[in-house]
Each structure stands twice: as structure tokens, then as C-alpha cells.
Amino acid sequence: MQEIRCGHCGRKLAAVREFAELQIKCPRCRTLNHLKAESLLTPPSSVQNLQEATCPRNRSSPG
């Protein structure tokens, strides 16, 4: 699990496993914390490897 802390005062706001986008208002300092998942910003290396790899075409099959 990943801890979500206020960017202003450092108070722990939540503990989450997965999120795409999150907005949490800190009850201590009233700062609105807006977070986006890193996985949305940069694709995982396994996806990049799949995109770079190409399958050779089977010459014996039609099409």
C-alpha cells in the first residue's frame, strides 16, 4: 500500500493500493492535494517492450 501525505504539512491523508486520479483536502491545513497515478504518466516497461517487439509474419499462411 502507498501512503498519501499532504504536500504542504506532511500529514498522512490515506493509504491506497491503486488510483488513477485522487483529490484530498487536508483537514489540518486545508490544502487540496491532487494526485495522478504514475502508471498513467509513463507506461510500464513491460508494455514498452511489447510495443517494441514485433512478431515475424508467417510466410506459409495466406494473408
C-alpha positions, -999 to +999 in steps of 0.1 A: +000+000+000+011+035-007+008+063+018-007+096+006+006+126+025-002+163+023+022+181+001+021+212+024+021+199+060+030+162+056+000+148+074-009+112+063-042+115+044-047+080+031-032+046+024-042+032-011-034+004-034-044+018-067-058+050-080-060+068-113-066+103-100-072+115-065-081+148-048-079+150-010-084+181+011-061+181+042-081+185+074-052+201+091-040+229+067-069+228+042-046+223+012-062+205-018-039+177-028-044+165-064-025+133-074-024+113-106-011+077-108+024+074-122+013+045-143-009+069-164+020+092-170+046+066-181+038+032-194+054+002-176+085-012-191+067-045-200+042-025-222+071-007-239+088-040-245+057-054-261+053-024-283+089-026-295+088-064-302+073-074-335+062-109-344+076-122-377+050-129-403+043-165-411+050-168-448+032-201-452-002-187-441-023-167-465-030-130-459 
